[in-house]
Amino acid sequence: MTQVVGMDRREFIRLSAGAAALGAFGVLSTSTAEHVKKPLNVVLIMADDLGYECLGAYGSRQYETPRLDQMAAGGVRFTNCYSAPLCTPSRVKIMTGQDNVRNYADFGQYPKGQVNFAQMVKARGYTTGFAGKWQLEGQGLFPKDVGFDDVCLLLGQWPEYWETPLAINDVALPVDKSLYGPDRITQYATDFVRKKRDRPFCLYYPMTLVHGMIEAAPALRGTGKAGRQRQYESMVAHMDTCVGRILDTLKDAGVADNTVVLFTGDNGTDGSLYSTLDDKVIRGGKGHTRDHGTHVPLLVTGAGVPAGHVCEDLIDFSDFMPTIAAITAAALPTDRTLDGRSFWPQCQGRAGTPREWLFNYYYPRPYEMPYDDKYRHSEVRWVRNRRYKLYGDGRLFDTVEDVLEKSPVRKGTLPALRTRLQAILDRMPSQGAGIDYSRVEHVANELHKRNRKKAD
């Protein structure tokens, strides 16, 4: 039976009580009578390259995000949600409920054999939709191969916003240079809601916005305001508009009161961009393990979610799968270790079982060298609470006083905290289960030979 790391035992028992074989799943759980009468729909929206500092709901006055701010005011805003530092690790983690140390294979790859939340809710009788950026096709696996019924897919990994290559259910669309790609994808998502409104549905919308290439969104295009920062701000504003269209469609289709909408970002903002938040200027930290690379927004609204609530609990990307399980009364997989715990109680304004810590593992491109401090480097492991962060090499940082992690906390201080965090590191795997270390060694040796040849 699944072990859910960090999950409260009573919650785990509730989700898997009476579990019996149903493929990889236990018996479907019914947490409330409401689920039996009318299952709740789920819409998960994930922006690309968007740190928490880019939303008005988090204090920004630089960006125009009225619909997301409205979503926060009408629901729950989480202040301590953490992703992986980069897109592929985050996408694998949010879909599978496992930390990357257990299943990450390589950049751009979906780990074969991994059950995700789409397959989980399909076993509950849901229809599933996907619209946007997949970026996990490295082993030949696409959304339709892993549980998504209806798919609008960005072809490739890089969004060409005005010449966007898209396919709908494996049929490539003609490229239309007059149409803004994010609008075409959003239209597909809204059409999915309208078509599926009479049955339970789960829609996953990993947006192409606001990933580079940084260029003016429709409202700014042709105005002559060509600065990179201003262009990015226009992309954030258009992203907000796209989210608003989803929210409006849910209302117009008559399913807003029976749908839970979650919004987050896959990693921090691009490092070429600077954002003012309160009295601080924040440089984007995408690709880096420090907070500005991993601290992302999380807003939840919809059925059963109280308005105007702020939650400071730690949320990890592995928590989304068990949360979706709790919302839909679906059964979690019973044949693997899960690292997430449901934050659905907190979405409902209840205490839940908050995390005291979260663990992360980052090895984005294990077979590419030479190393750098962003994408190509040795494995990095860390554990953190809401303030302090301990790396596998023993460095401890105060992320409140030293958010850029320039000065480790002096050794010998905070011994009880170090011991507690180290104990967590010690019980997590020390190496990635999906990494071919013989291949890593071979690549390193080949690079060493080439470097020696150049030196000679």
BELHU-V467724 format. One record per residue. N is the residue number from 0. D_FIRST is the distance of its C-alpha to the first C-alpha in Angstrom with 2 decimals. Layout:
N/D_FIRST
N/D_FIRST
This chain:
0/0.00
1/3.78
2/6.45
3/9.49
4/12.46
5/15.28
6/13.92
7/15.37
8/13.15
9/14.93
10/14.46
11/10.68
12/10.83
13/13.49
14/11.78
15/8.71
16/10.66
17/11.01
18/8.29
19/9.45
20/9.98
21/12.30
22/12.58
23/9.88
24/9.48
25/8.57
26/11.80
27/14.32
28/14.86
29/18.49
30/19.24
31/22.96
32/25.49
33/26.94
34/23.99
35/24.55
36/28.28
37/28.31
38/25.30
39/25.99
40/26.84
41/25.79
42/28.14
43/27.06
44/30.17
45/30.14
46/33.56
47/34.28
48/35.71
49/36.11
50/35.89
51/35.95
52/39.68
53/40.70
54/40.19
55/42.71
56/40.00
57/39.37
58/43.08
59/44.45
60/47.97
61/48.22
62/46.02
63/46.41
64/43.09
65/44.20
66/41.48
67/38.64
68/40.53
69/40.82
70/37.08
71/36.54
72/39.17
73/37.62
74/34.06
75/32.11
76/32.94
77/30.50
78/32.46
79/29.88
80/27.75
81/27.24
82/26.59
83/26.84
84/30.55
85/30.80
86/29.98
87/27.70
88/25.30
89/25.17
90/24.64
91/21.68
92/20.10
93/20.89
94/19.54
95/16.19
96/15.08
97/14.98
98/17.81
99/20.31
100/19.85
101/16.64
102/18.09
103/21.78
104/24.05
105/27.53
106/29.65
107/29.66
108/26.63
109/23.50
110/20.76
111/20.34
112/17.07
113/15.74
114/14.60
115/16.72
116/17.52
117/20.11
118/17.88
119/15.49
120/18.52
121/20.09
122/17.38
123/18.61
124/22.15
125/23.50
126/26.11
127/25.74
128/28.52
129/29.18
130/32.49
131/33.53
132/32.69
133/29.81
134/30.68
135/27.73
136/29.59
137/30.04
138/28.11
139/29.54
140/26.77
141/28.03
142/26.70
143/27.26
144/25.18
145/22.01
146/22.04
147/25.33
148/27.79
149/30.94
150/31.80
151/34.72
152/34.31
153/36.38
154/37.46
155/37.12
156/36.12
157/39.37
158/40.59
159/44.22
160/44.80
161/47.99
162/47.33
163/43.62
164/42.24
165/39.79
166/38.22
167/37.11
168/34.74
169/35.89
170/39.56
171/41.35
172/43.57
173/47.14
174/47.49
175/49.58
176/51.15
177/52.23
178/48.74
179/46.54
180/43.17
181/41.03
182/42.94
183/42.19
184/38.45
185/38.59
186/40.60
187/37.90
188/35.30
189/37.64
190/38.40
191/34.72
192/34.52
193/37.66
194/36.63
195/33.14
196/34.11
197/33.95
198/30.23
199/27.10
200/26.98
201/25.31
202/27.80
203/27.19
204/30.54
205/30.57
206/34.31
207/36.79
208/38.72
209/39.50
210/38.95
211/42.10
212/44.49
213/46.01
214/48.61
215/50.15
216/48.35
217/50.59
218/52.13
219/53.39
220/54.18
221/57.89
222/58.84
223/59.67
224/57.21
225/55.65
226/54.27
227/50.74
228/49.59
229/51.16
230/49.62
231/46.17
232/46.90
233/47.88
234/44.58
235/42.68
236/44.90
237/44.23
238/40.48
239/40.92
240/42.97
241/40.27
242/37.71
243/40.38
244/40.78
245/37.14
246/37.47
247/40.77
248/39.43
249/36.60
250/39.36
251/41.77
252/39.22
253/38.56
254/34.85
255/35.09
256/34.37
257/31.18
258/29.85
259/28.16
260/29.59
261/28.20
262/30.48
263/29.94
264/31.26
265/29.63
266/31.50
267/34.79
268/38.23
269/40.24
270/42.12
271/45.49
272/45.32
273/46.28
274/45.46
275/47.13
276/44.99
277/47.00
278/49.25
279/47.09
280/47.14
281/43.74
282/43.60
283/40.61
284/38.09
285/36.13
286/34.76
287/35.09
288/32.44
289/34.59
290/34.15
291/36.47
292/34.25
293/30.99
294/32.02
295/31.77
296/32.44
297/29.93
298/31.41
299/29.82
300/31.87
301/31.84
302/30.52
303/29.79
304/30.68
305/33.67
306/36.58
307/37.70
308/34.75
309/34.11
310/30.89
311/30.96
312/27.26
313/25.70
314/23.84
315/22.12
316/21.75
317/17.98
318/18.17
319/19.53
320/16.51
321/14.77
322/18.37
323/19.04
324/15.96
325/17.49
326/20.94
327/20.22
328/17.73
329/15.53
330/11.79
331/9.93
332/8.30
333/4.68
334/5.88
335/7.42
336/8.50
337/10.47
338/13.68
339/15.05
340/15.56
341/17.42
342/21.18
343/21.95
344/23.18
345/25.65
346/26.75
347/27.71
348/29.68
349/27.38
350/26.36
351/22.61
352/20.80
353/22.74
354/21.84
355/24.01
356/23.52
357/22.29
358/21.96
359/23.48
360/24.16
361/27.14
362/28.37
363/29.64
364/31.93
365/31.12
366/33.64
367/36.56
368/39.24
369/41.37
370/39.30
371/40.02
372/38.60
373/37.08
374/35.32
375/35.82
376/34.98
377/32.80
378/29.24
379/29.15
380/26.48
381/26.94
382/25.53
383/27.41
384/27.90
385/30.29
386/33.25
387/32.66
388/31.10
389/30.54
390/30.49
391/29.29
392/32.98
393/33.60
394/35.44
395/34.92
396/36.26
397/37.22
398/36.33
399/38.58
400/41.70
401/41.06
402/39.10
403/40.40
404/39.20
405/42.63
406/42.85
407/40.00
408/40.03
409/42.18
410/40.47
411/40.65
412/40.25
413/37.26
414/35.89
415/33.34
416/31.89
417/31.85
418/30.05
419/27.36
420/26.82
421/27.08
422/24.33
423/21.97
424/23.32
425/22.89
426/19.15
427/18.62
428/19.23
429/22.98
430/23.24
431/21.92
432/19.52
433/21.36
434/24.84
435/27.17
436/29.00
437/31.56
438/32.62
439/32.89
440/35.11
441/37.18
442/37.90
443/38.89
444/41.16
445/42.82
446/43.48
447/44.95
448/47.24
449/48.49
450/49.19
451/51.13
452/53.10
453/54.07
454/55.14
455/57.30
